[in-house]
Amino acid sequence: MAGSQGLLYVGFNQDHGCFACGTDSGFRIYNCDPFKQTFRRDFLNGGIGIVEMLFRCNILALVGGGNNPRYPPNKVMIWDDHQNRCIGELSFRSEVKAVKLRRDRVVVVLEYKVYVYNFADLRLMHHFETISNPKGLCALSPSSSACVLACPGLQKGHLRVELFDIRRPTLIAAHEGTLSCLALNLDGTRLATASERGTLIRVWDSHSGQPLHELRRGAEAADIQSIAFNFDSTWLAVSSDHGTVHVFSLVSGGPAGNGGGRLDRLAGNGKPPEEAVGEVAENTKSSLSFLSSLLPTSIMPKYISSQWSVAQFHTPGHQAVHSSVRTICAFGSERNTLIVISSDGSFYKCSFDPQRGGEARREKFARFLQIDDEDAR
């Protein structure tokens, strides 16, 4: 996510408690709540285009970027910040589009291939071909309970979900258009996807490939820039180039009755705890949704039957449709909170009412790059 002031990349770590920035002179790490810079590394010769954290440990994956990259953009450097040096290196014939880490795997995404390595010795374990994937779309479950990877398939709008623990892939025809964004929940049981049109977000059972929810962001086309599940998969947040973050409930309205978050938080039937259901509002529906009980499904417009978001957060100053400012979002450590980060260097923490919904309330705002530069003086 490139932006202003030399910002080349912004991304959350696996539990969304931290985020990392790649700049034209190094990288920086921030804690989300409370917001503060926790680390900064400046290089004399070059920029970092990808910074992938491994939870909060000292190991990161770095890829060079910008006009003067620190490392070649076709290499992944495994950086140990305790030793202040690279301890491993992976080289490819084309530009690296994304890197994903978990404690036992390194996943590298190229435009037409995905490579999976064992973390301990960087031994190649798997590789998959994909359709053209210039955004580097890929999701990797961070939980030790299951190793699940999702990436584009070989056809437009199709997904490949690798269930490594049972050695079986799931193929999903998710959208008619080209995929634009995807995300797995913590344990890899749920997968959310959006196409290049960006009006609908679909949630799938990653093991069976069955659809669970169809959520409507809006009627106009948009570039979906991030999707995130909360800790127990009762909420889903979506950001787009319209400058709005939408929050959807996943505890009602789906054909499977919901949820799918952490296995130790769910009942044996895969439904969320009863107390969670009682505290969460249903997604908004069209005022014409009553027609769904009168008209055959075959002629019922999807627009009328869709579920709309419970809550929204509009990033100040980015109201223009198709804004050049990119925004990513995740759920905060406190209940019913969101963390929103924009490529212009803005950090927001906001809270939403899980029962009434509506506009989220801004709790914290910071200009993280400016704060860093002032502190460095």
C-alpha positions, 0 to 999 in steps of 0.5 A: 500500500504505497502512500505519501511521505516515502511510505511504500507498504503498510500491513498488519501482523497476524493477530492485528495487534501491530502493523509494519510500514515499509518506507523509502529508507527502511521500516517501522513497527507500531503497536495498535492499542495503545498506539505507539511506535515500537521499533524503527530501522533506517537503512542508508541505501534503499527502500523496503516495499514489503514488511511481513511480521511474524506476530511480535517476534524479531523475525521479519520478511523484507522485500526491496521497493521504491525507486532505490530498493534496499534489496532486489524486488525478486528476493525475499530476505529473512531478517533477524532484528536481534542480529541486525542482519539477514539470516535467509534468502529466497530468490525468484525469476520475477518480482515478489508480489506478497509474502505471508508468514506463520511459525512453520511456513513462508509463503511467497506470491509471484504473479503466476505462482505461489511457493510454500516453504518450511520456515526452519530450513527454507525447504520448498514444500509446495508450489501452485500455479495461479491466474495472473495475480498482480496484487499478490492476493493470498491468505494464510491462517496463523493458528497452529490448529490448522494450516490453510492457504487461499489464493486465486485459482487458474480461472477468473474469479476462482479460488484454490484453498489448500487444507495442508493438514488433510492434504486436500484442496478446495476449489471455489467458483467465488465470483464472475469477475476478477478477484480483488481481495480475500481473507481467512479467519484465524483458524482458516475455517472461513474465507471472505472474498470480493471481486473487482466490482466490489459491491458484494463480499461473500463468505465461504466455508473453506473446507466444504466450499459452501457459501455462508453469507452474501454481504452488500457493501454498496450499489456502486463499484469500488476497489475493496482494499482489505477484509478482516474477521474479528477474533471469533468470526462474529464480525467482518470489516471491509475497506474500499477506495470510497473512504468507508469501512463497513462492519457486517455481522456474521451471527445471523442471516447466513444459511449455515447460521454463522460464524466459524471463529476460534475452535476453542470458542465455538460449540461443537456444531460450529455456531458462535456462543449464545452470548455473542448472538444475543449481543450482535445486531443483524445486518441491515436489509433493503426496505423491499426485502419483504418481497423475498417471501412473495417472489420466487428466488429465481426472479428476486433481485439480489440487491433486494435480498442482500445484507447491508452493513451494521456499522460504518466508519468514514475516514475524514477527508477521504469522501471522494469516490475512488480516492487515491488514498488506500485504507486497511482495517482490522478489529482492535483488541478491545471489544467492538473497536476498529483499527483503520490505517491509511496510506497518507499516514493516518491512524484511527481507532474507532468504536461501534455500537453492536446493537444500534450500529450506524456511524462508528465513533472515532476514539484515537487519531494520529499521523504516524509518520510525522510523529516518528520523524519528530521523535527522531529529531 
